Amino acid sequence: MNLELRQQLAQMLAETRRRTLALAELVDEQWLTRQFRPYLSPIVWDLGHVADFEKLWLIDAITSAETKSHLRLRPLYNPFDHPRKDRGELSLPRYAETRAHMSRVRERVIDILFSLPMSSDETLLRDGYVYRMVAQHEGQHQETMLQAINIIGQEGAPVELAASIESSSREPRPSEAIDDEQRVSIPAGSCTIGTNDRTRCYDNERPRREVKLPVFAIDRYPVTNRRWLVFMDDGGYANRDWWTADGWRWLAGSHVRHPQGWCKDAQGGWLETTFGIERPLVLNEPVQQVSYFEAEAFARWAGGRLPSEFEWEKAAAWDSASGCARRLPWGDEPSADCANIDLSRWHPAPVGSYPGGVSANGVEQLVGDVYEWTASRFDGYPGFEAFPFLEYSEPFFGSYYRVLRGAAWSTPTMLARCSYRNWDLRERRQLFSGLRVAWDAD
């Protein structure tokens, strides 16, 4: 690594940490150490885990002669030793102690970064891969922290939280009235899926492969709150016909009847509460915080289905004119004018707000606003190889998890790309997730 690359990596780590600490300081310390839902860690656990993960890969893995497969996180911060539901019972350090640990680790990391031999070309270090991996890992925990802070807001967050969010929002507006039910036809043919990139992408995004898909149609925009209300008014949560057997069992046990955060006002209108802020439901914003089961039922009600992740990626990335896949729907470089990501606002933007982010296939807002559920199980691609550690992807392969594609308004720019694969259990609703519907050719 040359000096310029080292400086870029140090700046990336610093900017990522600044965001992490800014999120933690949105709420009082009493909220950081409590667990409000069994599927979300206490925020102070996330912070300690981030520091230990950084130490493992940017100190131990680089400087130790020990085989990389033998390196392990400390039990306190190892997610496989302590599943999320148990972390509220752990004896966790307080925020000040955790932050001091984060600072000590970072000081050592920077010392090592600038003292590594210039000629170092190990797989982990080549092009700064392991540093980008650690920064992206921290970015993923920023999103889970945001999910927890959102729940904290619903439980009665301090006024400062709402004020911080309200003052930082930007309000893009579509230039004209938008038909939120437009569909785009994606022609039949081959495309490439995934990537061979080893400078920033995760193991589950590799290797690149060619896939042949039949013609299909897909929503031009993510499903809006307006469309979801029509689904609800048509008995969407009461009609067994729209739900699979698994979905119907989940619905019966959960008693869910609307997206997370929705409630009615005294006049019967709908409100949405996020981060302690209650505001009238904005009909032309993408619906968010719905589970896979709800998304699946909506798609069936709409006469379609959820797209496969390959269909989603073709609609987002494939440019048939050039015969190449784009890193982002609009091109290869991030742009604040093309997508609602990186906390530019604290909720989805109205559909039609980012015409510059349209894909080569004419589909909009594929990256940003909300993660989108797909019908695909989370599995490795043919030829998958775990790298640099087994536990990132492979333990989650199988029938229980579904793939989400795209990025949400909460997603750091470094994670926003067409090949990125998020995943979660089908019942989870704390995600800033929505959907778009696909249809077969007939």
Order of alpha helices (4+ residues) and beta strands (2+ residues): alpha-alpha-alpha-alpha-alpha-alpha-beta-beta-beta-beta-alpha-alpha-beta-beta-beta-alpha-alpha-beta-beta-beta-beta-beta-beta-beta
